[in-house]
Amino acid sequence: MLDGGFRAVGSSSFTEFLATQAPDLLPNAAVGSVSGLDVTHGTTIVAATFDGGVVMGGDRRATMGNVIAQRDIQKVFPTDEFSCVGIAGTAGIAVEMTRLFQVELEHYEKIEGTTLSTDGKANRLATLIRGNLGMAMQGLAVVPLFAAYDLQAQCGRIFAFDVTGNKNEERTFHSVGSGSTFARGSLKKLYRRDMSETDAVTAVIQALYDAADDDTATGGPDLTRRIFPLVSVITADGYRAWDESKTAAIADVVIGGRMQSPDGPSAPLT
């Protein structure tokens, strides 16, 4: 039932409203077999907390089978003032799911007069992912990474999901996508709990470089085209995209170091 033609009575969920009124507009509304289709996939996303917030970065490559479909795709999106999502998996569905999640958070705030808690936001995203399970079973999976600054806990938080919508909070850092194993291995050696914001950005770029070094679907820094990872930071002041010129400067330093030590910086043994 609609109240004044604008909202579903008793529901603060825009997704539930849309499922009732226009289900064909949902990202998982496709029907029929999709196996064998060539679709664009996003690859590696990395996030790490630091003393004062959380950093998320993504490489810029999208693939279609063994072909590079796009060299400068955006994979990290703000979802509200204090959160963001990084997408991995089927790019088209992932972008639409992110847009729906953005509207879901805005709708809740307008209806309830307050913002969702950080856990509430993660739960809403888990519900959207679970709704895509049928498409995931056909090979069109979406596996986002969610990061937020929790105003109550006064810290950055990271949440990872699987294709069924199962949610897990990662306390320090995490990565999703085809290069995630290599990125997490890199961060295991580089991560420090007392890192500054710049240190955390540097560690994320190092991890993405290591992922690109071993995973063909992950794009490394493109010096000829000046295409570098997109990095976002969330603190008590809110979400902001890291300045691309600063990201490029750090990437140049990272690449310069790799010229001397191709495998990257070494961590102490003890």
Sequence and secondary structure as in RCSB ss.txt:
>XXXX:A:sequence
MLDGGFRAVGSSSFTEFLATQAPDLLPNAAVGSVSGLDVTHGTTIVAATFDGGVVMGGDRRATMGNVIAQRDIQK
VFPTDEFSCVGIAGTAGIAVEMTRLFQVELEHYEKIEGTTLSTDGKANRLATLIRGNLGMAMQGLAVVPLFAAYD
LQAQCGRIFAFDVTGNKNEERTFHSVGSGSTFARGSLKKLYRRDMSETDAVTAVIQALYDAADDDTATGGPDLTR
RIFPLVSVITADGYRAWDESKTAAIADVVIGGRMQSPDGPSAPLT
>XXXX:A:secstr
 EETTTEETT   HHHHHHHH GGGSTT   S  TT    EE  EEEEEETTEEEEEE   EEETTEEEESS   
EEEEETTEEEE  EEHHHHHHHHHHHHHHHHHHHHHHSS   HHHHHHHHHHHHHHTHHHHTTT  B  EEEEEE
TTTTEEEEEEE TT  EEEESSEEEESTTHHHHHHHHHHH  TT  HHHHHHHHHHHHHHHHHH TTS   BTTT
TB  EEEEEETTEEEE  HHHHHHHHHHHHHHHHH TT       
